[in-house]
Amino acid sequence: MEHLSVTAFLAMLVVMLAVAKIMGAIAQRIGQPAVLGELLGGVLVGPSMLGLVDTRFETIELLAELGVVILLFAIGLETDLAKLFKVGATSLTVAVVGVVLPFAMGYAACLALGLSSMPAIMAAATLTATSVGITARVLADLGQLSSLEGQIILGAAVLDDILGLIILTIVTELSEGREVSPGSVARTTGLAISFLIGALAVGWFVVPGIFRMARRLQLPGTPTALALIIALGLSWLADRSGSAMILGAFVAGILVARVPSSREIEHGITEIGHFLVPLFFVVVGASVDLTALDPRTAESRFALLAGGVLIVVGVAGKLAAGYAPFWFKGSKLVVGVGMTPRGEVGLIFAKMGLAAGVLSAGLFGGVTLMVMVTTLIAPPLLKRLLGPAPGEAHEPEVDGIDDLVTEA
């Protein structure tokens, strides 16, 4: 990572906020979720085009990470745990099939393209990811976060993060030349599941007591500040325990939703989210490297071919996962489309493969193309399948978490 001066950081922040709001508004004007505009805005101002935002700077990456933590905390606040448990078997089926099938299909497709085993494994691993941040944001924009399909997608995406950690551990060990043992896989799985269950069990009793004690502090904004402390603390603890930060933030939201001041906290988090969350999506868009897709070179032509194959396999695998729970009577297509975007998770996998020397520049370009297309097609497809958000035509003033995009 490179050093970024304060003045350069402020300039980038101005550009990121401006393009997020302008492109988000344009997307809504043409009937698409604002997140699509924010992603495209990131591509526009990123290094591949205008070069106004450079994601190589650690400060920019940290700001984006904070944005996705706030987003998942907000999603947790809106999540009905009883509903999530009710669709647990369905979500688990979607998650497992949505990981195993794209990986198997992707590995076979990469071998057919003439790749050796290790690059094929790494490329296939990128297909297993699901960006819970992007999908949850779209569902919230459309007022569908608490729907049956929304809860299934959310549950499956969270489980995908746990499965993704396991796959990431395995692929990392393989890329470093180490043998993968059943013990290492079991350890990673156990840590992720233990954190999820332990944090929910302990927090269920501890968090309400913390807020009862905090009522003695007669300071404005105390509930929101305390909620942020819990969210950031659990995110840190999740990372330290070998799990994902966003999993900790999501659990924190579920726990804080039970306290009496939850509505005040929702309002405060929404205001913070209006600033931080769009920055995350701009950074995801800016991370896309279009230069690797120049068709004038042989390597780029291979990138386009590989990217096209991975797109077909990646979309087909996740759509099939939506149809896997045959007993589910809702819209299986909505579930499949909701699991499609790879977003920042897929890019993290791809960047690791490039840094380890497993992915060539051409194959990395192909994977990047797959990530970009699957990320960009999901929001408009979900919008088309689910229809406009309730009351969208009247553009009412909303201050809830379901409206982290639109400011009245």
Secondary structure as UniProt FT lines:
FT   HELIX           6..29
FT   TURN            30..31
FT   HELIX           34..45
FT   TURN            47..50
FT   TURN            55..56
FT   HELIX           58..77
FT   HELIX           81..86
FT   HELIX           88..112
FT   TURN            113..114
FT   HELIX           117..126
FT   TURN            127..128
FT   HELIX           132..141
FT   TURN            142..143
FT   TURN            145..146
FT   HELIX           148..175
FT   TURN            176..177
FT   HELIX           182..214
FT   TURN            215..216
FT   TURN            220..221
FT   HELIX           222..240
FT   TURN            241..242
FT   HELIX           245..256
FT   TURN            257..258
FT   TURN            260..261
FT   HELIX           262..286
FT   HELIX           291..293
FT   TURN            295..296
FT   HELIX           298..323
FT   TURN            326..327
FT   HELIX           332..338
FT   HELIX           343..355
FT   TURN            356..357
FT   HELIX           361..386
FT   TURN            390..391
FT   HELIX           392..394
FT   HELIX           401..403
//
